[in-house]
Structures are given as C-alpha cells and as structure tokens.
Amino acid sequence: MAQKLLTGTVKTIIEVDYHDVDKAVNEFFKLKGIEGKCECVPDNEWSNDSSHSFNIAPELPSKDDEERIRSCHLSWRIGAILDWMCAEGHIDAGEYIIDICW
C-alpha cells in the first residue's frame, strides 16, 4: 500500500443550480414581505459556466445588510441572504456550491 502524502477532510457539499437558488430566495422574500426579486447571476455579476461556493451558517444579517436586502440592493448579498434563510430554518447549514450554466 502506498504511503499517503497528502490528507484532508472529507466534507459534504450541497450543490445547487442558480435557478433553484433564485426560486428559494424569492419564496423567502415573500415570507418576509420583501417585494423585490432576486436573480443571483446579475445581482452578483456571475458569468456563465462558473461555480460559487458559500459556507452557510445560521446567522442573521447585519442591520445594514438587512436594510439593503429589504430595499432590493442585492449586489454581493447572496451569502447574507442564505445565512438568514439558514438562521430561520429554511435551509440547512453547510457548504453550498451554486452552479451557473445557461
């Protein structure tokens, strides 16, 4: 048997499509009374054939982030939104990879 030269940690990763993220976030917005619409690709300036990783934990957004989210200034806030959803039990904590492909 060969000697292991590199070891690491085995992790569970939750891989999701950006359409599913948009759908879940927009449903969350309805529950919170937020009238805007999330489209994670343009909101975060993501390009086609890319993946984006987020370590999601149950955490409420800062007052500034919540105010920006509620007023639909969503640029670069997807992590804070997913943390908020996790804090309220709508998604599981863990590492998420959002796949972009159209």
SEVOVEX-253826 format. One record per atom (N, C-alpha, C, O, CB): x, y, z; residue in one letter. Coordinates in steps of 0.02 Angstrom, whole numbers, plus 50000, padded with zeros to 5 digits. Each point is the difference from the previous one (the first is absolute). Glycine has a CB too. Layout:
SEVOVEX-253826
XYZA...
end
This chain:
SEVOVEX-253826
500424994150000M499585005950000M500455006350000M500495000350036M498584993450026M500745011149897A500405006149993A499925004450062A499475000250032A500404999349843A500655004150141Q499985004850055Q499605006149979Q500125002749946Q501004993250098Q498425006349998K499605006049986K500455006250008K500305000950053K498624993449986K501125009749911L500425005950002L499615006450014L500285005150017L500484989249904L498585005250071L499585005850013L499334997550025L499694995749969L500895011249942L499204995750144T499344998250026T499615006450012T500285005550003T500174984050051T498915009849953G499565005750012G499384997850035G499964994450026G500495011449873G499064998450100T499364998750033T499484998449947T499955003549949T500365004050147T499294987449915V499454998449955V499405004250022V499835000150059V500604988049921V499275015549973K499445004450016K499404998349957K500064997249945K500745011850088K498614992649994T499394999749960T499895006849970T500035005150034T499464985850040T500385009349861I499885006249965I499314999649968I499824994949971I501425006950007I498385003650028I499335000349971I500075004049935I500135006050001I499294993450114I500484997149829E500075003149935E499305001849974E499564995749997E501514997949980E498845012750003V499345002349976V500085004049936V500525003049987V499054997250132V499904999949842D499975003949940D499765007150017D499595000950045D500184988749886D500495015350033Y499825006950015Y499245001349994Y499745004250036Y501394999149924Y498524993249996H499285000849995H499664998150065H499535003350023H500534994449853H500174996850155D499714997750063D500145004950056D499585001050044D500554987149918D500465015050037V500175005150050V499535006049992V499725002450049V501494993949953V498705006049937D499555005749988D499304998450025D499685004150033D501004999249866D499084990850085K499324998050020K499934999950076K499525002750027K500384990549868K500585003850140A499984999550073A500055006950032A499635001550047A500884987149947A499955015549982V500095006750028V499375004249989V499795003650045V501464995749935V498465000449961N499395003949986N499414997650042N499585004150020N500844997949864N499544991650131E499494997550045E500125002750071E499535001950035E500344987649895E500765010650091F500185002850065F499825007450003F499735002450050F501214989349960F499205012049935F499825007049998F499255001050010F499795004550036F501174997649887F498634993750046K499275000450009K499824999150074K499595003750026K500234992049857K500494999450149L499874998850071L500195006050043L499685001350051L500504986549929L500345015850000K500255005750038K499665006649979K500155005250029K500944988849984K498485005849937G499675006149976G500455004449958G499885006049995G499414993550105G501234997649871I500465003849957I499734999449928I499914994549974I501105003450103I498875007849892E499675000049935E500484999149941E499774998849945E499385008550105E501494993249961G500484999449945G500084992849977G499704995450027G500885014450017G499824989549904K500124993449971K500754998849998K500395004449980K498554996349951K501274993450091C500704998149999C500154996349935C499644995449981C500395003950145C500495002849840E500294996349944E500744999950013E500375004749984E498714998849932E501154991050114C500684999850027C500545001149947C500535002650017C499044989750069C500325005749852V500525000949949V500135007549986V500565002250009V499104986849939V499845014950032P500155007149989P500135003950065P500405004750000P498904994749898P500374998750157D500115003550063D500734999450023D500265004550033D498554993249998D501524996849951N500694998950021N500505000349943N500594998850009N498964994250081N500205008849850E500425000649940E500384993649985E500605000149984E499515012150040E499544982149982W500304993549985W499964998649926W499535002049966W500164993850149W500815000649860S500014998349929S499784992749991S499964996150047S500965012249933S498944990149957N499794993249982N500574995150014N500595001850001N498645002849911N500574989150099D500474994550013D500475001550058D500614999349994D499334997949885D499775005050176S500395001350061S499644996950060S499414998149996S501055012649955S499904988750103S499724997550063S500235004650056S500565002749998S499434985449960S499585012850092H500155004550055H499854996450066H499464997250009H500295013049919H500724990050118S499964996250062S499845004750059S500275005550005S500544986049949S498745006150089F499815003850060F499984995350059F499704994649996F499645013749935F500974993650124N499954996250062N499435003150040N500095005250032N501174991949968N498174999649999I499395002850029I499924997850072I500054994150017I499415006049870I500415004850156A499904998850072A499395003950022A499825005049969A501424993150050A498444999750035P499415003750023P500205006750030P500205000550058P499214988749964P500525016049937E500215006650021E499525005349971E499875000049940E501344996250067E498545008150036L499575005449977L500435005349967L500585000950019L498584996850072L500575005849859P500395005249967P500125005950046P499615001350047P499924995249843P501015007250098S500115006250036S499435004849984S499644999049951S501634999450047S498645006750042K499475004949986K500095003149931K499515000949963K500395001550160K500724999249859D500135002949934D499824995149944D499675001949952D501255005050098D499294986849958D499844995149948D499254998949996D499724999649945D501384994850073D498565005050039E499274999049998E499665005949965E499544999049960E500514994150146E500175012949910E499705006049968E500114999849924E499555001549962E500645005150144E500424991649873R500154999649928R499594994649967R499735000949945R501435003350077R498784990050011I499614994549972I499275002049994I499684999049948I501114992750102I498935011350002R499305002049999R499865005449948R499445000449974R500494996850147R500575006949864S499905005249948S500244997549931S500055003949953S500095005150135S500004984449909C500174996649937C500665002349970C500084999849939C498724998850042C501665003650060H500695001149978H500374993550016H500304999450054H499675013549965H500014982449935L500204993150014L500714998349978L500244994550012L498585002549977L501525007649978S500674998549975S500444997450056S500095003250052S499795005649861S500404985250075W500474996850045W499714998350068W500384999650049W500515006549892W498454992850064R499684998550064R499734992950004R499674998250049R500055013849960R500404983849941I499704993349999I500224996050061I499604996250028I500375004149847I500655000350147G500234996450059G499615002150062G499804995850040G501335003249909G498775007550060A499625002550057A499284997749997A499704998450052A501055011649954A498964989849935I499304997749992I499964992650018I499544997950036I500255010749874I500684987350065L499994992850016L500124998850074L499694995550029L500715002049855L500055006350147D500104999450073D499355001650037D499834996550048D501395006649939D498435002049993W499375002050030W499484994449993W499644998450047W500615013849928W499724985049965M499534994449988M500184994150045M499554996650026M500295007149855M500804995150129C500234994650044C499815001550072C499784995550036C501175002049885C499155008750101A499845001950069A499264998950015A499824998750058A501105009849938A498664992149954E499284999150010E499774992949982E499404998650000E500455013549977E500624983450009G499834993049989G499754998249931G499734994649990G500025005250127G500345004749834H499754998749932H500494996049958H499794996849951H499575013750057H501284989650010I500504995849966I500484997450053I500055002750055I499855004049837I500454988050090D500504997150046D500655003949997D500165003149950D499324985650035D500885011250071A500675002850001A500474995449960A499864994149993A499935011350121A500744997349862G500504996049964G500305003849943G499855005949990G499544983950042G501045006849930E500325003149943E499564999049939E499844994449981E501305003750069E498685007449918Y499584999949941Y500435002049940Y500405004750003Y498564998150065Y500954993749877I500295002149937I499425001549953I499584995749987I501474997350031I498945013249958I499485002149953I500294999549930I500495003549984I498965004250102I500264988149873D500244999049932D499635004649951D499395000750003D500894987450024D500115015149930I499725004549950I500124996949931I500574998949981I499635011450093I499264988449890C500064997549932C499355001449963C499474997750021C501354993250015C499235012849910W499405001249960W500134998849927W499555000849959W500075007550123W
end
